[in-house]
Amino acid sequence: MKRVLTALPPALWGLAAVCVFAAFTQPQFLSLPFLMILLRQAAPLGIVALGQTFVVANRSLDLSVGATIAFVNLIVAHAMWNGYPPAVVIAIALSAGLVIGLVNGVLVTVLRASAVVVTLGTAAIVTGIGFLYSGGAPGNAMPELIKWLGRGRIGMVPVSGLVWAAFGVVAFVLLRRLTLGRYIFAAGDNPSAATYSGIPVNTTLLISHVLSGLFAASGGLLLSGLVGVGSLNLGADYILSSIAAVILGGAVFGGGAGGAIGTMLGTALLVMVLNLLTVFGVDQPGKLIVQGLVIAVAAVIYQQGRRGG
Amino acid sequence: MSALPAEPRRAGLLARFRQDAFWYRQRGAVLSFAVLAAMLVLVAAVVPGTFYSATNLSNLAGQLAPLFLVSLGQTFVLLGAGFDLSVGAVISLSSAILTLDLADPVKIPLAFAAAATVGLVNGWGCVHLRVHPIIMTLATSSIVQGLALILLPTPGGVAPGLLVHLASGTFMGLPAGFYWIVAGTAAAIWLVHGTTYGVGLYATGQNPQAAWMSGIEAPRIRILTYVISSLMAALAGAYLTGRLASGDPNVGSALGLDSVLGAALGGTLLSGGVGGPIGTIAGVLIIGVLNNGLNLAGVSPYYQFVVKGSMLVLAVSLFRRKEAGL
């Protein structure tokens, strides 16, 4: 029984507690229309966090997701793509994310440089290229398709929520139904043991970084559509939030509890807590404190459960 | 001090160099100083008069002092195989506390006590609760930044007169920042290379279990690295507050990750036990000379991002480690 309890992501308990708390204090918070607004807001972060899950479960880190989001935003908002079919623009944006992830992965695995420093470095490079490309003046020529992806609805359900769900299924299959996922968790839990067991640790890590870049670019597309215009520093706060969502989801450095579902619950918990704080009139400093406490408590609880079980 | 496995003695200078524990740990620093020297020659060729002018060098010392202090503090944490992402927030918190509406003899010790508390919490969480350092310090940095913004919502306030006096002007022809750098560096080098704490720190960073079994108080040493790092951050905050003569709740935000950069460029490995404050001197100077040189050469800030990022990736790629990852 204890094993079952500790195998569940910390975010599940948090989410349950937050829902109970909201039901008693702010019942309208749990109404369907409001939840749909939350879903639309959570989707871009959710996809970025799913990408971050691969890397963090693989005992690495991607600090370049913020710069990737900003870069994707500058690409899709640039007037240069006027007249091109939206699918081409989306493909170019996603390839940018793929290339960033590939560069990160190669530097981290082939040169064995620290992922923290490498992804910081590529983030600076990508930011600079983005500024050069846009000339410091972001455009606002965004294809309608991207806007629809970011803010459109089918009936009551936001399109971005469906896209998030689709990415969630892809991530779940990759992490829990394919060999790749087993390799990722094994390499994340104990890299030396994984190497001795014949697991292609470097290839696995490379793929994780590529996936993170691709997911970050996809999240960037949705966020661009939601915002609707080009902006120079979109997504800066997604770096820490995406890591926080993964921690809440339990997929920390090969920890077995997490995965796609855990991270999605973690994202939901983070977005709900932050919005609930807004409802209660707590402003930015208070939110920072609560976010930090939530991460710390989740990490401590998770670590204690791991040691005991 | 012989931490290396005993190899059969070979003749030759290079072989002896490789077998010496001190040089084994400082091999990155040697490379960093070589890179720094190359950069100083390059700068002399591109912007000779402007870079080596007294005004520019004095400005550079003033600008680099906070980065020096936090990078040296970060070096301790990295040597103990930890990671401190919260230093930026601690700098901001100390700036906020130092400009509170309190008497100077109260708020100056208060700022350092607050920083030491953050360090203790970080160390306790990482060592005794076994939370991963990146996660632990990410969480505390969010909390500490929130506290800083509550104490001082917008830049302002009055800095203690003592700090304004200590952080501005010149003394014996040299800028105030220079003395902060020398004092911080000397203290760090003494702690690492001149005390038993330093011996224990290297042993702990290489292998905490083996250190513990050899009778070294590894947990206490690791917790202390976070306290030292936070106190150095508070010192950087004190310098910045004095230099600006007022407080700023976001003054440290960029310095948190730059401190890792300074230490890493100086050859301190993020896996612990290799490197040290001597290399960090070169690492911080590389960042400073690069920023300053690019500005003087009139390079567009957009290209500066690309150049700095590439330099960073290139420099870190030179220090190959055993395992890929964090």
Contacts between the chains, C-beta under 8 A, distances in Angstrom:
chain1	res1	chain2	res2	distance
A	58	B	325	7.5
A	59	B	325	4.8
A	59	B	326	6.2
A	60	B	324	7.8
A	60	B	325	4.9
A	60	B	326	6.0
A	61	B	134	6.8
A	61	B	326	6.1
A	107	B	313	6.0
A	107	B	317	6.4
A	108	B	324	5.5
A	108	B	325	7.1
A	109	B	324	4.8
A	111	B	317	4.1
A	111	B	320	6.8
A	112	B	320	5.0
A	112	B	321	5.1
A	112	B	322	7.7
A	112	B	323	7.1
A	112	B	324	4.9
A	113	B	313	7.1
A	113	B	316	4.3
A	113	B	317	4.7
A	113	B	319	7.3
A	113	B	320	7.8
A	113	B	321	7.8
A	114	B	264	6.7
A	114	B	270	4.6
A	114	B	316	6.0
A	114	B	321	7.5
A	114	B	326	6.5
A	115	B	324	7.9
A	115	B	325	5.9
A	115	B	326	5.5
A	116	B	83	7.6
A	116	B	134	7.6
A	116	B	260	6.7
A	116	B	270	6.8
A	116	B	326	6.2
A	117	B	260	6.8
A	117	B	261	6.8
A	117	B	264	5.3
A	117	B	270	7.5
A	117	B	312	6.4
A	117	B	313	7.8
A	117	B	316	4.6
A	118	B	313	5.9
A	118	B	316	6.4
A	118	B	317	7.9
A	120	B	257	6.0
A	120	B	261	7.2
A	120	B	309	7.9
A	120	B	312	6.8
A	121	B	309	4.5
A	121	B	310	7.2
A	121	B	312	3.8
A	121	B	313	3.8
A	121	B	316	7.1
A	122	B	309	6.5
A	122	B	313	6.7
A	123	B	309	7.1
A	124	B	305	5.1
A	124	B	306	7.5
A	124	B	308	5.5
A	124	B	309	3.2
A	124	B	312	6.9
A	125	B	305	6.9
A	125	B	306	5.2
A	125	B	309	3.6
A	125	B	310	6.1
A	125	B	313	7.5
A	126	B	309	7.8
A	127	B	305	5.1
A	127	B	309	7.8
A	128	B	302	5.5
A	128	B	303	6.6
A	128	B	304	7.1
A	128	B	305	2.8
A	128	B	306	3.8
A	128	B	307	7.9
A	128	B	309	6.6
A	129	B	306	6.3
A	131	B	301	7.8
A	131	B	302	4.1
A	131	B	305	6.6
A	132	B	302	4.7
A	132	B	303	7.2
A	132	B	306	7.5
A	136	B	302	7.1
A	191	B	323	5.3
A	191	B	324	7.7
A	191	B	325	6.4
A	192	B	323	7.3
A	201	B	324	7.2
A	202	B	324	6.1
A	205	B	324	5.7
A	205	B	325	6.8
A	240	B	138	6.6
A	240	B	142	7.1
A	243	B	135	7.9
A	243	B	138	6.6
A	244	B	138	7.6
A	247	B	135	5.7
A	252	B	132	6.7
A	252	B	135	6.8
A	253	B	132	6.4
A	284	B	146	7.8
A	284	B	149	6.6
A	285	B	145	7.8
A	285	B	146	4.3
A	285	B	147	7.4
A	285	B	148	7.9
A	285	B	149	3.7
A	285	B	150	4.6
A	285	B	153	7.5
A	286	B	146	6.5
A	286	B	150	7.6
A	287	B	146	7.4
A	288	B	142	4.9
A	288	B	143	7.0
A	288	B	145	5.3
A	288	B	146	3.4
A	288	B	149	7.0
A	289	B	142	7.2
A	289	B	143	5.0
A	289	B	146	3.6
A	289	B	147	6.8
A	289	B	150	8.0
A	290	B	146	8.0
A	291	B	142	5.1
A	292	B	138	7.9
A	292	B	139	4.6
A	292	B	140	6.4
A	292	B	141	7.2
A	292	B	142	3.2
A	292	B	143	3.5
A	292	B	144	7.8
A	292	B	146	6.8
A	293	B	139	7.3
A	293	B	143	6.3
A	295	B	135	6.8
A	295	B	138	6.5
A	295	B	139	4.0
A	295	B	142	7.0
A	296	B	125	7.0
A	296	B	131	7.5
A	296	B	136	7.0
A	296	B	139	3.8
A	296	B	140	7.0
A	296	B	143	7.6
A	299	B	125	8.0
A	299	B	131	4.6
A	299	B	132	7.4
A	299	B	135	4.9
A	299	B	136	6.8
A	299	B	139	6.8
A	300	B	125	7.1
A	300	B	129	5.2
A	300	B	131	6.0
A	303	B	129	6.1
A	303	B	130	5.2
A	303	B	131	5.5
A	304	B	129	7.4
A	307	B	130	6.9
